[in-house]
């Protein structure tokens, strides 16, 4: 595997993992709060996280020699898995609140 591909996979996975960890942290922070605060943190944080992730992706593509396909593929793989986990957590919270 070439250095560019290795760098691409590592950076894509790292940015995706940071997104998922920040989503989980904001969910845990908002969990015990009022519904208004929960929605503000959980859903409002999505916009902030996406802006930061898009900025980091743009910086990496512009400044680092990476294979874009591997970089974006590794990022989106982790990103989609994180979204599935996030939606599942939000759904479970909603089910628990309705009982």
Contact map, one row per residue, 1 for C-alpha under 8 A:
111011000000000000000000000000000000000000000000000000000000000000000000000000000000000000000000000
111111000000000000000000000000000000000000000000000000000000000000000000000000000000000000000000000
111111100000000000000000000000000000000000000000000000000000000000000000000000000000000000000000000
011111110000000000000000000000000000000000000000000000000000000011100000000000000000000000000000000
111111111000000000000000000000000000000000000000000000000000000001100110000000000000000000000000000
111111111100000000000000000000000000000000000000000000000000000000000000000000000000000000000000000
001111111110000000000000000000000000000000000000000000000000000001000000000000000000000000000000000
000111111111000000000000000000000000000000000000000000000000000001110110010000000000000000000000000
000011111111100000000000000000000000000000000000000000000000000000000110011000000000000000000000000
000001111111110000000000000000000000000000000000000000000000000000000010000000000000000000000000000
000000111111111000000000000000000000000000000000000000000000000000000010001000000000000000000000000
000000011111111100000000000000000000000000000000000000000000000000000111111100000000000000000000000
000000001111111110000000000000000000000000000000000000000000000000000010011001000000000000000000000
000000000111111111000000000000000000000000000000000000000000000000000000001000000000000000000000000
000000000011111111100000000000000000000000000000000010011000000000000000001000000000000000000000000
000000000001111111110000000000000000000000000000000010000000000000000000011111100000000000000000000
000000000000111111111000000000000000000000000000000000000000000000000000000001100000000000000000000
000000000000011111111100000000000000000000000000000000000000000000000000000000000000000000000000000
000000000000001111111110000000000000000000000000100010000000000000000000000000100100000000000000000
000000000000000111111111000000000000000000000000000000000000000000000000000001100110000000000000000
000000000000000011111111100000000000000000000000000000000000000000000000000000000000000000000000000
000000000000000001111111110000000000000000000000100000000000000000000000000000000000000000000000000
000000000000000000111111111000000000000001001100100000000000000000000000000000000000010000000000000
000000000000000000011111111100000000000000000000000000000000000000000000000000000000010000000000000
000000000000000000001111111110000000000000000000000000000000000000000000000000000000000000000000000
000000000000000000000111111111000000000011001000000000000000000000000000000000000000000000000000000
000000000000000000000011111111100000010011000000000000000000000000000000000000000000000000000000000
000000000000000000000001111111110000000000000000000000000000000000000000000000000000000000000000000
000000000000000000000000111111111000000000000000000000000000000000000000000000000000000000000000000
000000000000000000000000011111111000111011000000000000000000000000000000000000000000000000000000000
000000000000000000000000001111111000010000000000000000000000000000000000000000000000000000000000000
000000000000000000000000000111111100010000000000000000000000000000000000000000000000000000000000000
000000000000000000000000000011111110110000000000000000000000000000000000000000000000000000000000000
000000000000000000000000000000011111110000000000000000000000000000000000000000000000000000000000000
000000000000000000000000000000001111111000000000000000000000000000000000000000000000000000000000000
000000000000000000000000000000000111111100000000000000000000000000000000000000000000000000000000000
000000000000000000000000000001001111111110000000000000000000000000000000000000000000000000000000000
000000000000000000000000001001111111111111100000000000000000000000000000000000000000000000000000000
000000000000000000000000000001000011111111110000000000000000000000000000000000000000000000000000000
000000000000000000000000000000000001111111111000000000000000000000000000000000000000000000000000000
000000000000000000000000011001000000111111111000000000000000000000000000000000000000000000000000000
000000000000000000000010011001000000011111111100000000000000000000000000000000000000000000000000000
000000000000000000000000000000000000011111111110000000000000000000000000000000000000000000000000000
000000000000000000000000000000000000001111111111000000000000000000000000000000000000000000000000000
000000000000000000000010010000000000000111111111100000000000000000000000000000000000000000000000000
000000000000000000000010000000000000000001111111110000000000000000000000000000000000000000000000000
000000000000000000000000000000000000000000111111111000000000000000000000000000000000000000000000000
000000000000000000000000000000000000000000011111111100000000000000000000000000000000000000000000000
000000000000000000100110000000000000000000001111111110000000000000000000000000000000000000000000000
000000000000000000000000000000000000000000000111111111000000000000000000000000000000000000000000000
000000000000000000000000000000000000000000000011111111100000000000000000000000000000000000000000000
000000000000000000000000000000000000000000000001111111110000000000000000000000000000000000000000000
000000000000001100100000000000000000000000000000111111111000000000000000000000000000000000000000000
000000000000000000000000000000000000000000000000011111111100000000000000000000000000000000000000000
000000000000000000000000000000000000000000000000001111111110000000000000000000000000000000000000000
000000000000001000000000000000000000000000000000000111111111000000000000000000000000000000000000000
000000000000001000000000000000000000000000000000000011111111100000000000000000000000000000000000000
000000000000000000000000000000000000000000000000000001111111110000000000000000000000000000000000000
000000000000000000000000000000000000000000000000000000111111111100000000000000000000000000000000000
000000000000000000000000000000000000000000000000000000011111111101000000000000000000000000000000000
000000000000000000000000000000000000000000000000000000001111111111010000000000000000000000000000000
000000000000000000000000000000000000000000000000000000000111111100000000000000000000000000000000000
000000000000000000000000000000000000000000000000000000000011111110000000000000000000000000000000000
000000000000000000000000000000000000000000000000000000000011111111000000000000000000000000000000000
000100000000000000000000000000000000000000000000000000000000101111100000000000000000000000000000000
000110110000000000000000000000000000000000000000000000000001100111110010000000000000000000000000000
000110010000000000000000000000000000000000000000000000000000000011111110000000000000000000000000000
000000010000000000000000000000000000000000000000000000000000100001111111000000000000000000000000000
000000000000000000000000000000000000000000000000000000000000000000111111100000000000000000000000000
000010011001000000000000000000000000000000000000000000000000000000111111110000000000000000000000000
000010011111100000000000000000000000000000000000000000000000000001111111111000000000000000000000000
000000000001000000000000000000000000000000000000000000000000000000011111111100000000000000000000000
000000000001000000000000000000000000000000000000000000000000000000001111111110000000000000000000000
000000011001100100000000000000000000000000000000000000000000000000000111111111000000000000000000000
000000001011111100000000000000000000000000000000000000000000000000000011111111100000000000000000000
000000000001000100000000000000000000000000000000000000000000000000000001111111110000000000000000000
000000000000000100000000000000000000000000000000000000000000000000000000111111111000000000000000000
000000000000100110010000000000000000000000000000000000000000000000000000011111111100000000000000000
000000000000000110110000000000000000000000000000000000000000000000000000001111111110000000000000000
000000000000000000000000000000000000000000000000000000000000000000000000000111111111000000000000000
000000000000000000000000000000000000000000000000000000000000000000000000000011111111100000000000000
000000000000000000110000000000000000000000000000000000000000000000000000000001111111110000000000000
000000000000000000010000000000000000000000000000000000000000000000000000000000111111111000000000000
000000000000000000000000000000000000000000000000000000000000000000000000000000011111111100000000000
000000000000000000000000000000000000000000000000000000000000000000000000000000001111111110000000000
000000000000000000000011000000000000000000000000000000000000000000000000000000000111111111000000000
000000000000000000000000000000000000000000000000000000000000000000000000000000000011111111100000000
000000000000000000000000000000000000000000000000000000000000000000000000000000000001111111110000000
000000000000000000000000000000000000000000000000000000000000000000000000000000000000111111111000000
000000000000000000000000000000000000000000000000000000000000000000000000000000000000011111111100000
000000000000000000000000000000000000000000000000000000000000000000000000000000000000001111111110000
000000000000000000000000000000000000000000000000000000000000000000000000000000000000000111111111000
000000000000000000000000000000000000000000000000000000000000000000000000000000000000000011111111100
000000000000000000000000000000000000000000000000000000000000000000000000000000000000000001111111110
000000000000000000000000000000000000000000000000000000000000000000000000000000000000000000111111111
000000000000000000000000000000000000000000000000000000000000000000000000000000000000000000011111111
000000000000000000000000000000000000000000000000000000000000000000000000000000000000000000001111111
000000000000000000000000000000000000000000000000000000000000000000000000000000000000000000000111111
000000000000000000000000000000000000000000000000000000000000000000000000000000000000000000000011111
